Amino acid sequence: MEPEEAKRFLETASVGRLGMISEGEPYVVPLNYVYLDDAVYFHSAPEGRKMEALRGGARVCFEVDVLLGIKDDIDPCAMGAYFKSATIFGECDRVEDPEEALRVLEALVDKHSRRPDRSKIPRESLDSVVVMKVVPEHLSGKMLEAPSGFREPV
């Protein structure tokens, strides 16, 4: 997948997986996120295993994917999956600027909420939540699209 297509996919996917090292071992957590200004943003409680692993600009990877279908075949070696995925690698840092943090939280809610009548996020919410940012140093995308007319096997 070309980088621009991988970025568009990052903009539209709903759930991503953040990979990091925690307590000396790989640790992956699913999370809602927003891809904004060429960076991945997410929010978190200020404490917990994830936040401990992310202290001090931790190196991370972030991955999103969607399964488009399974290619079934009488020959098991010809089976496969149709999919899209994108992975970024970079450092994860806390967003310190309150205006940027509020802008990101609003973008997160805009992306995931279907409520046009929702209220704005109050500034004091920043007292109980942190906003984190991953700027990609490397981005890769991969896809195997289903052929035209493909229908999932029954």
N, C-alpha and C positions, 0 to 999 in steps of 0.2 A: 504494500500500500504506500502510495506517495505521502510525504510528510503533511501536505495540506489536507489530504483526505483523512489522515490519522487525526489531525487537529479537529476537523469537522466531526469526526466520530466521538472524540473526547467531549466536544460541546454538547452532544445529544444523549450519550449514554447516561443511565441513571445511577448505577452503583459501580464503584471502583473498589479495588483491593490495594491496600497500602502494605508493602512489605518492608520490614526493618529487622534489625537484630535486637532482641530483648533477652536479658539474662543469659547471654552467650549462645542463643539459638535463634533460628529464623522465626519470625512472628508476622502473621498476616491478618489484617482486619478488614472486613468490608465496611464501606462508608459511603454516605451521600456526599457529593462534591459538586463544585462548579468549575468549569474551565473558563477562565476569564483573563484577558490581557496576557495570553501565552503562559499561563501558570495554572496549576491545580490548587484550589483552595478547599478546605474543609473546616468544620468546627468540632470542638471537643470539650468535654469537662476538663478543668485544669489539672486534675490528678488522675492517676491510674497507670496501668502497665504501659499503654501506648505513649502517654506523655513522658513517662520516665525514659522510654527508649528514644524519644525524639529530642531530649534535652541537648542543647548545644549544637544545633545544625547537623543532625544525623543524616547520613547517606541513606536514601530510600529508593525503592522502585514503586511505581504506581501503575496498576493494570486495569483495563476495562475490556470486556468481551461480550459478545452476544452469539448464541448458537442459532444459526439460521435453519438448520435441519440436519438430519442424518442420512447419509447415502448408504442405503442398505443394498446388499448384494448376496447372491447365493455363495459367492466366494468370499470368505471372511477377510482375505487379504485385499479385496477391492472395496471394502467398506471404508467409510470416512465421515468427516463432518464438514458442513458448510458453516463458515463463521466469519466474524470480524473481531480483531483485537488490536489494542494499542497499548504500548508500554513506554513509560518514561523513567529516566534515572536522574537523580539530582539530590540536592540538599533540602531538607525540610526545616523551615524556620517559622517562628511565631511572628504574626503580624502585630507590630507594636503601635502603629498609627491608628488611633480610634476611628478616624474618618474612613480609612481603607477597610478596617474591620467591619464597620457598619455597612459599607457599600457591598462588601462580599456577602455578609449575612442576608442582606436584601436580595442579592442575586441568587443565593441559594434558595431562599423561600420562593422567589419568582419562578425558578426552574422547577421546583417540586410541588408547589401549591396550585390548586385549581380554583382557589377562592379569590375572585376579583374584588371582594369586599373586605379583604383582610386588612388589619391595622399595620402600621409601620412598626419596625422593631425599635423598642425604646433603648436609648443610649445606656441606661443602667443595666441592661442585659449583659453588657461587656464585663460586669463584675463577676459573673458566674460562668462565662464561656470564653474559650480562647479560639482564635482563628489562626489556622496554620496555612503555610504556602509552600508549594514545591515548584521551583523554577526548573524546567527540563534542561539538562545538559545534553541529554541524548533522548531522542524520540524515535520509536520504530512502530510500524503498523503492519499487520498481516491480515489477509483475507482470502477466503475461498468461497466465491459466490455460487449460489445454487444456479443451475442452468434454467433458462426460460421454461416455464411450464412445470417446474419441479413441484411435486407434492410430497409431503411427508408420508412415509409408508404407514399403512394402517396396522 
